[in-house]
Amino acid sequence: MKTMVSRWNQYAKDDPLWIILTHPEKRGSWDQEEFFATGRKDVDLSIQQIKEAGVTELSGKAMDFGCGVGRLSQALAEYFDEVVGVDVSKEMIKQGEALVPEGMKLSFIINEAEDLSQIADDEFDFVYTLIVLQHIHPQISHGYLKEFARIVKPGGHVFFQLPAERLDRDAACKAEAPEAGKSLKSKLSTLKYSCISHMREFKARRKEKQLVDSGKMIVEMHGTGKDEVVQLMESAGLKLIDCYEDMGLADGWKSYRYLFTKPVA
């Protein structure tokens, strides 16, 4: 845990916006307004999915877990009366506090522990996290998931994203093979595009490995099977409302967004 805290504090000093949203072309050049606009887009989509699942009332106090500088926290403030961002990095929190618009009911908590013991039971109406748990080892992330169940109020909701398993690259390659009956020119064009696509991916991953090896960037990726996640949350007292497959937030992984509620006794 100490290593993770130290690592994210360093990332916050180096390039906080990019390490939160690592678009290759944005390294060192994220425009703040554009950056926070991506947060509004992600939160709007989440709220839409939640409402489509039949949850029409969203209000009260929300928590953004792994908030960084508040990319999603600020967007959540448009839907909830009060938002609290929680992060392991005091450097991220420091920068996040400086970026809060005047009058926004958004505060932050530094949490360097493997639990959320500084937060009381049944404190939040809504607990939210995206592209965070995937960077935490399951031995710790599963503990956080149980803590989400503890700190959410009866009748409240927990919404999070977590990868389940790595995609089969060999199967993906087979899926891209040219269909029978196509012309030779069409087949060659398809194969050429597939080879170029995979070569670009290989070069990008090799560059990432070089960064990791040089000590400049180490971002772990972890997943937990869907059935295991559901069992874990139900054993913690929550009820599954819906589960959405999400291929966009964890490259190379099959990922899901989960919506749980804590039943009212």
ChimeraX attribute file (.defattr): number of C-alpha atoms within 10 A of each C-alpha:
attribute: neighborCount
match mode: 1-to-1
recipient: residues
	/A:1	13
	/A:2	9
	/A:3	8
	/A:4	17
	/A:5	17
	/A:6	16
	/A:7	16
	/A:8	24
	/A:9	18
	/A:10	17
	/A:11	20
	/A:12	23
	/A:13	11
	/A:14	13
	/A:15	14
	/A:16	23
	/A:17	25
	/A:18	19
	/A:19	18
	/A:20	21
	/A:21	16
	/A:22	12
	/A:23	11
	/A:24	9
	/A:25	9
	/A:26	14
	/A:27	14
	/A:28	13
	/A:29	10
	/A:30	18
	/A:31	11
	/A:32	11
	/A:33	8
	/A:34	9
	/A:35	16
	/A:36	20
	/A:37	16
	/A:38	15
	/A:39	19
	/A:40	19
	/A:41	12
	/A:42	17
	/A:43	22
	/A:44	16
	/A:45	12
	/A:46	18
	/A:47	17
	/A:48	13
	/A:49	17
	/A:50	20
	/A:51	13
	/A:52	11
	/A:53	13
	/A:54	10
	/A:55	15
	/A:56	11
	/A:57	9
	/A:58	17
	/A:59	14
	/A:60	14
	/A:61	22
	/A:62	28
	/A:63	28
	/A:64	24
	/A:65	25
	/A:66	24
	/A:67	27
	/A:68	29
	/A:69	28
	/A:70	30
	/A:71	25
	/A:72	25
	/A:73	32
	/A:74	28
	/A:75	20
	/A:76	26
	/A:77	19
	/A:78	15
	/A:79	17
	/A:80	18
	/A:81	15
	/A:82	20
	/A:83	26
	/A:84	22
	/A:85	26
	/A:86	25
	/A:87	23
	/A:88	24
	/A:89	25
	/A:90	21
	/A:91	21
	/A:92	26
	/A:93	24
	/A:94	15
	/A:95	16
	/A:96	22
	/A:97	15
	/A:98	9
	/A:99	14
	/A:100	16
	/A:101	10
	/A:102	7
	/A:103	6
	/A:104	13
	/A:105	16
	/A:106	23
	/A:107	18
	/A:108	23
	/A:109	17
	/A:110	17
	/A:111	19
	/A:112	17
	/A:113	14
	/A:114	15
	/A:115	17
	/A:116	18
	/A:117	12
	/A:118	10
	/A:119	14
	/A:120	11
	/A:121	15
	/A:122	16
	/A:123	17
	/A:124	24
	/A:125	23
	/A:126	24
	/A:127	25
	/A:128	23
	/A:129	20
	/A:130	20
	/A:131	16
	/A:132	18
	/A:133	24
	/A:134	22
	/A:135	16
	/A:136	18
	/A:137	15
	/A:138	15
	/A:139	9
	/A:140	14
	/A:141	21
	/A:142	19
	/A:143	14
	/A:144	19
	/A:145	19
	/A:146	19
	/A:147	19
	/A:148	28
	/A:149	26
	/A:150	22
	/A:151	22
	/A:152	25
	/A:153	22
	/A:154	19
	/A:155	14
	/A:156	26
	/A:157	27
	/A:158	28
	/A:159	21
	/A:160	22
	/A:161	23
	/A:162	29
	/A:163	26
	/A:164	21
	/A:165	16
	/A:166	15
	/A:167	13
	/A:168	11
	/A:169	11
	/A:170	8
	/A:171	9
	/A:172	10
	/A:173	13
	/A:174	9
	/A:175	10
	/A:176	13
	/A:177	12
	/A:178	17
	/A:179	11
	/A:180	7
	/A:181	8
	/A:182	11
	/A:183	11
	/A:184	10
	/A:185	9
	/A:186	13
	/A:187	16
	/A:188	13
	/A:189	13
	/A:190	16
	/A:191	16
	/A:192	11
	/A:193	13
	/A:194	15
	/A:195	14
	/A:196	11
	/A:197	11
	/A:198	13
	/A:199	12
	/A:200	11
	/A:201	12
	/A:202	12
	/A:203	11
	/A:204	13
	/A:205	12
	/A:206	12
	/A:207	12
	/A:208	16
	/A:209	14
	/A:210	13
	/A:211	13
	/A:212	13
	/A:213	11
	/A:214	10
	/A:215	9
	/A:216	13
	/A:217	17
	/A:218	17
	/A:219	13
	/A:220	10
	/A:221	17
	/A:222	18
	/A:223	22
	/A:224	19
	/A:225	14
	/A:226	19
	/A:227	9
	/A:228	11
	/A:229	17
	/A:230	17
	/A:231	13
	/A:232	16
	/A:233	22
	/A:234	17
	/A:235	12
	/A:236	16
	/A:237	15
	/A:238	26
	/A:239	19
	/A:240	16
	/A:241	16
	/A:242	16
	/A:243	18
	/A:244	12
	/A:245	14
	/A:246	15
	/A:247	14
	/A:248	11
	/A:249	17
	/A:250	20
	/A:251	12
	/A:252	14
	/A:253	20
	/A:254	21
	/A:255	26
	/A:256	23
	/A:257	21
	/A:258	20
	/A:259	24
	/A:260	22
	/A:261	25
	/A:262	23
	/A:263	13
	/A:264	8
	/A:265	5
